[in-house]
Amino acid sequence: MRFLNFLPLFLLLTGCANVTPPRPTCAPLPLGDAARGKILYERPVLGSNVAPGCITCHSLSPSVLLVGPSLSDIGSRAEVFVASPAYTGRAKTAADYLHESIVQPEAYVAPGFKSGVMYQKFNDDLTPQEIADLVAYLLTLR
């Protein structure tokens, strides 16, 4: 008779056993490592789906524009973006802004750039640790 009390929970857990929930887009990140993030940033492709690497679209030279804006001082600019009344994302800190920009690139598009251009699936293609490492590296760019 006691087994019947747990039957609904058992059925729920059994029915969901093969379902992989999507990763949250702005879940808390592990502690990032800037040195590993720099290595990731410099790769031309990322992840198992061969996503375009950061360096293929973003320069680290202030005057060089590729597909997206230069990231030469993004660690500083991220703080400015978050504080701006024009900012449309949810981030409250520079680190959160960079995380959001990687996993939800449409949350805020830098002035002068078009929406829909940045690769949309980094959240699926990179591990939370890789995203944290990229964020840690980007924060060093001032």
GIHUQUI-V964072 format. One record per residue. RES is the residue in three letters. SS is DSSP state (@ for helix, = for strand, . for the rest). PSI is psi in degrees with one decimal (NA if undefined). NEAR is the number of other C-alpha atoms within 12 Angstrom. Layout:
RES|SS|PSI|NEAR + RES|SS|PSI|NEAR
This chain:
MET|.|-36.6|6 + ARG|@|-30.8|6 + PHE|@|-36.6|10 + LEU|@|-27.9|10 + ASN|@|-30.8|10 + PHE|@|-4.3|12 + LEU|@|-46.8|14 + PRO|@|-41.8|12 + LEU|@|-42.6|13 + PHE|@|-44.8|14 + LEU|@|-39.9|14 + LEU|@|-48.0|13 + LEU|@|-39.0|13 + THR|@|-42.5|12 + GLY|@|-25.7|13 + CYS|.|3.7|12 + ALA|.|-33.4|11 + ASN|.|9.2|9 + VAL|.|125.1|10 + THR|.|113.6|9 + PRO|.|149.1|10 + PRO|.|149.1|11 + ARG|.|135.9|18 + PRO|.|145.7|17 + THR|.|-26.8|27 + CYS|.|43.4|28 + ALA|.|155.0|20 + PRO|.|140.1|18 + LEU|.|154.5|27 + PRO|.|171.9|18 + LEU|.|126.2|19 + GLY|.|157.8|27 + ASP|.|114.2|24 + ALA|@|-35.6|23 + ALA|@|-43.6|20 + ARG|@|-36.4|22 + GLY|@|-38.0|31 + LYS|@|-42.3|27 + ILE|@|-43.9|22 + LEU|@|-44.7|33 + TYR|@|-37.4|34 + GLU|.|-6.6|23 + ARG|.|137.6|21 + PRO|.|-23.6|17 + VAL|=|152.5|22 + LEU|=|145.6|29 + GLY|.|173.0|22 + SER|.|-18.4|14 + ASN|.|11.0|15 + VAL|.|52.4|16 + ALA|=|149.3|25 + PRO|=|133.2|27 + GLY|.|157.7|31 + CYS|@|-43.8|36 + ILE|@|-19.1|30 + THR|@|-21.1|25 + CYS|@|-18.7|25 + HIS|.|124.3|28 + SER|.|161.0|24 + LEU|.|3.9|27 + SER|.|131.4|17 + PRO|.|-32.1|16 + SER|.|3.1|13 + VAL|.|117.0|16 + LEU|.|128.0|19 + LEU|.|-120.8|20 + VAL|.|-42.0|23 + GLY|.|-179.5|27 + PRO|.|155.2|29 + SER|.|143.3|27 + LEU|.|20.8|34 + SER|.|-35.7|25 + ASP|.|34.3|24 + ILE|@|-27.6|33 + GLY|@|-38.1|29 + SER|@|-44.8|22 + ARG|@|-30.4|27 + ALA|@|-38.9|35 + GLU|@|-39.3|24 + VAL|@|-44.1|20 + PHE|@|-46.5|30 + VAL|@|-34.5|29 + ALA|@|-12.5|19 + SER|.|139.1|19 + PRO|.|-20.0|10 + ALA|.|-12.0|15 + TYR|.|129.3|22 + THR|.|0.8|22 + GLY|.|-169.1|29 + ARG|.|-9.8|25 + ALA|.|149.5|27 + LYS|.|-15.6|20 + THR|.|165.2|23 + ALA|@|-41.6|31 + ALA|@|-43.4|35 + ASP|@|-38.1|33 + TYR|@|-45.1|38 + LEU|@|-41.4|42 + HIS|@|-50.2|43 + GLU|@|-39.9|36 + SER|@|-30.5|39 + ILE|@|-46.7|37 + VAL|@|-19.3|35 + GLN|.|67.7|30 + PRO|.|-17.3|30 + GLU|.|-5.8|24 + ALA|.|-37.1|28 + TYR|.|123.5|31 + VAL|.|127.9|27 + ALA|.|141.8|31 + PRO|.|135.8|15 + GLY|.|-1.0|11 + PHE|.|153.2|18 + LYS|.|145.7|15 + SER|.|160.0|19 + GLY|.|3.6|17 + VAL|.|-40.0|18 + MET|.|142.0|30 + TYR|.|134.1|28 + GLN|.|-7.4|22 + LYS|.|27.2|29 + PHE|@|-32.2|33 + ASN|@|-30.4|31 + ASP|@|-33.0|25 + ASP|@|-23.1|24 + LEU|.|149.7|30 + THR|.|160.4|26 + PRO|@|-35.1|29 + GLN|@|-41.6|24 + GLU|@|-40.8|33 + ILE|@|-43.7|43 + ALA|@|-39.8|36 + ASP|@|-41.9|31 + LEU|@|-44.6|45 + VAL|@|-45.1|41 + ALA|@|-41.8|33 + TYR|@|-47.0|33 + LEU|@|-31.8|43 + LEU|@|-22.6|32 + THR|.|-14.0|27 + LEU|.|104.4|28 + ARG|.|NA|19
